[in-house]
Amino acid sequence: VAYGFGDASGAGAGSGIEFMGKTRLRFGVWCSEISEQSSNYRELLNLVLGMEARYESGRLRGVEVFLFTDNAVAEGAYYKGSAVSKHLHELILRLRKIEMMGEMILHVIHVSGKRMIKSGIDGLSRGDTHEGVAVGKRMLEFVGLHLSADKRSHTFLHWVTKMWPEKNCGNLTLLEHN
């Protein structure tokens, strides 16, 4: 399993992927032609370029990749499999091709911009290499996939209990995994 983040700004882009205990980062500035494109295009292009680089290195063959973005359009277009914009549609096809050719399972997952900032990838897109994963923190620290819903949100259990129709469904029992 590999975990990655990607973020783009108007001037640059950054991405990182963690696989087998090693984190590999990419960052740089856009040429003026790309800088003038929409933010949705830049965000998705950044994810595509990062995955193409990983695919070409041969390191991710047969791996399940969880790729995090703070761009909901990129996530939505990926799962829809297409986009109205010809340019975004072409990027989606490139991602799907990487997934097939690399025999990967790829998940594109939207996360909040706050998580992107904390991970350091937001700063990386601006050339800042002094925080988050760039200084050695693990990708999973910023996504909480290993946590149950009640651990990720302190209000979740209260909300479920409040909404539970006890009269119709009986008592609610919290099951825990050890």
Secondary structure, DSSP 8 states (H G I E B T S, - for coil): -EEEEEEE-SSEEEEEEEETTEEEEEEEE--HHHHTS-HHHHHHHHHHHHHHHHHHHTTTTT-EEEEEES-HHHHHHHHHT--SSHHHHHHHHHHHHHHHHTT-EEEEEE--HHHHHHHTHHHHTTT--SSGGGGT--GGGGT-TTS-HHHH-TTHHHHHHHH--HHHH---------
